[in-house]
Amino acid sequence: MPKSELLLPAGSLVKLKTAIMYGADAVYAGTPDMSLRTQSQFSLEEISEGIAFAHQNGKKIYLTLNLFAHNEDTKKLPNFVKTLRDLKPDGVLVADVGVFDYLKENAPELNRFVSTQANVCSSSAVKFWQKMGAKLCVLGREVSFEEMRQIRKDCPDIMLETFIHGAMCMSYSGRCLISNFLADRSANKGKCAHCCRWHYKLNIRLKDGTIKALEINEQNKDMFEFLLSEDFRAGEYYEIVEDEHGGYVLNSKDMCMMPRLNRILDLGLDSLKVEGRNKTEYYAATVARAYRQAIDDYFKNPSNWSPDIYMKELYALQNRGYCLGFFDGHLTNLSQNYEYTRTLGDYLFAGSIVAWEEDEAIFELRNFIQSGETIEFLIPNTLKTLPISLSEFEDADTGLVSTKVSAGQNKKIRIKPQSWNMPISKIKKLLPVLSVARKFSPLSGENKTLYTHKLKEFDTLCNQKV
């Protein structure tokens, strides 16, 4: 069985190169104007450079044209499609049937991929798009494992892609109108305000019509809980937790399919997709190398494969708690994070090597570091790390030396050859430009309690059904 492709997001040229360096087989990217990548940091020149970089490394790159077009958008199609034809990506992700048809008529040489925004959730939908000329369909996040199995069986002659990691949308495959309604920002044009992550407070309406906030204070906070239930899940209650900031009724945990990766690989899907175009290079590197190693190890020795060592890497990322998405066919209360909306974890992005000047590494900071603190470099093509501890920091631009440094305004330091524990020639091979580093920053107090609780919930979820 051929290996499934590992597909990573590329929100910028640096993230694109980082994802490929740490193991992605392909990346997907887009320019802000005609896709759901309105926060893309790409210029046209950088897109062109990214395509060249991917192809030089034997990798693929897909560009996005997956907005739902209004008349004003379709007027831009001729120029945009001309640009796509000049760039020659390996595929174009499309959701709108009008856009798909325009590409078919005016750029037939481009591979047309059907985006997750098109909500492809059945064999019949896949067959429809195949008749229309689609080369690949991205299955909706709502498709269960058993449904994936059946779709693969029913549709053997078209490429299929599924999500395996990243943020979940509380709406149907991202087609959400809450942002449109509350913030006048269309999620279907890539402008989602992420209203599902907002704080919501409970209020009560009195008989005289006045509305008052339901105050939760030290005196009454332990007297009651708020529980939701509905007809189809009799006896199953969903707790609504509210503190002085509000509640998080719509806040989903992040998807993580690593504990089920072996079963997904057995299906023979063509591409496994990671969400996170707005995440950092550290996210791209960590997720890429964890799944890259997991996929390769499974095909080498499937009978002895276990997700545990790869999960340790994914737990080093800031996250909202993990869930299995719709793998088992339905969501439970363990898929939601009612307690908080921020991401938590015991590691932070320390920075990355942006250049080698002779034998000195130029390290761009992304977090505070003080004398004696250890940072770990993530070595590409392995799960190993290379720790290093610096007693002082030399500013790469001014030469000033200090015992602590903070990130900001592209702050960079020089790491001297003597700072490493092995020959510099070996270090330069292990850690090429764009290698990222993390620092251990253990949670404490309430945050530690909350995060530990989420880890236990995910373990419970993974053991419910195998």
Beta strands, then each sheet from edge to edge (+ up, - down):
strand 1: 5-9
strand 2: 26-29
strand 3: 60-65
strand 4: 91-94
strand 5: 112-114
strand 6: 136-138
strand 7: 159-167
strand 8: 203-205
strand 9: 211-213
strand 10: 226-228
strand 11: 238-240
strand 12: 242-243
strand 13: 246-247
strand 14: 254-256
strand 15: 271-274
strand 16: 322-323
strand 17: 347-357
strand 18: 360-365
strand 19: 369-370
strand 20: 374-378
strand 21: 385-389
strand 22: 393-395
strand 23: 401-402
strand 24: 404-405
strand 25: 412-415
strand 26: 436-440
sheet 1: 16+ 14+ 7- 6- 5- 4- 3- 2- 1- 15-
sheet 2: 8+ 9-
sheet 3: 10+ 11-
sheet 4: 12+ 13-
sheet 5: 21+ 20- 26+ 17- 18+ 25- 22+ 23-
sheet 6: 19+ 24-
end
